[in-house]
Amino acid sequence: MALDSSNDENLEEGFDFRQPLSLFWHWAWLIALVTVVAGVAAYLASKQMTPYYESSTTVLVNEAPATKTTDYSSVMMSEQLTSTYAEMMAKDPVLTEVQNQLGLTMTLEDMKKLVTVTPVRDTQLAGVVVGTGGFNPR
């Protein structure tokens, strides 16, 4: 039985990488153009957005000094103090001190809009969140 010589030639050739490479190179300008246009569009869109910054922390209110053992009454006192401290953190004296230490030029009313203090119920914790909320300091 004789083998067909044309099949042998096709098997020996293998895959020609020049064809897909040539096709890619032919359209490379379009790929580069789309990449540049998309990058410029993304940059321009992000420059138009108002930046939003937010920072948060949790404060532990502990009435008992470090040397004193923690008992039930000191824990209860700390829970009551948490609500008081949470209210005080967003009041004028504290915000004025923050304004002075950080050298901020915004008004106290603007600062009050940016600060949210929430006591965590039945704990000694208070959550503090400060965010720009669309405020643009520029």
N, C-alpha and C positions, 0 to 999 in steps of 0.2 A: 504494500500500500504506500503510495507516494504522498508526501506532505506538500501542501500548497506553499510555494515560495513567497507569495504576497503576504500571507499571515505571519510568516517568520519575520519579514521586514517590519511589519507593524509592531510586533512584540519587542523587537530590538530597539526601535525608536524610543519608546517610553513617552513620558509626558513632556510636552514642550512648554517651558515656562515663559517663553518670549511672548506668546499670545496674550495671556492675562496681564503680563507686565506692560505690554504695549497698550492694552485697553485702559489700564489704570493711568499710565502716563498721558494718554490722550485726554482723559477727563480730569487730570490733576489740577488744572487751573480752576475748574468749577468747584472742586472740593475745597481748594484754598480760599476761593472767593466767598463761598457759603460760610466757611469757618470765620473769616474776618468780619463779614457782615453780621453774623450772629454775635460775635464778641463785642462789636461796637454797639449793637442794639442793646445787649445786656448791660453794658457799661452805662449807656445813656439812661436806660430805665432805672438803674440803681442810683444814679446821681439825682434823679427827680424825686426819689422817695425820701420822706422824713425819717431820719434814723431813730430807732427806739431802743433805749437802753434800760435795763432793769437789773437790780441787785436785791438779794434777799438774805436774811439771816434769822436765826432763832436765838432769843435771849432767855437764859435761865435765871429766874429770880429766886434767890436763896436767902432767907432771912437769917438763918443760923450762921454764925461765924465759923470759920474753918476749924477752929479748935474745939468747938462745942459739938456734941453728938446731935444728930438729927432725930427729933422726936415728932410725934403726931402734931402737937400744937405748933411747932415751928413750920411744918409742912403746910398746915392750914393757914398760918399767917402769911407764908410765901404766896399761896394761891390768891389770897385777898390782895396782897401787894402787887401781884402781876397785873390786875386790872388797873390799879392806880398808876403803876409805872407805864403801862401801855397808853394811858391817856396823857401822861406827862410827856412822853417821847415826841408827840406831835404838837406840842404847845410852843408858844413864842419864846420862852427863855431857852429851851433846848435848841430850837431851830436857829435862834440868834447866835448861840455859841457855835453851832455847826457852820453857820454863815461866816462867822469871824475866823474860825480855824481853817476853813477851806478857801477863804477869800472869794466867796460867791457874791455876785452882784445882783442876783434876782431878789425880788421882794419876798417877804414872809408869806404872803398870800399865795404866791406861785409855789413856794416850797411846800406849803401845806397840801396843795393839790397833788404833789408828787409822792408824799409819804403816806403809807398805810400801815397802821400798827393794829394787830389783832391778837388779843389774848386767846390761847388755846384752852378751851373749856376744861375745867377740873384738873388742871395741871399748873405747874410753875413756869410754863413757857409762854413767850409772846413772840409772834412772828412779825418781823419788820420787812416791808417791801418798799423800795424806792425805785420809781421808774419815770421815764420822761413822759410817757403817755401822750406823745405827739408834740410835746413842748420843744421848741427849737431855740436853743440858747444863743444862736448866732445873731 
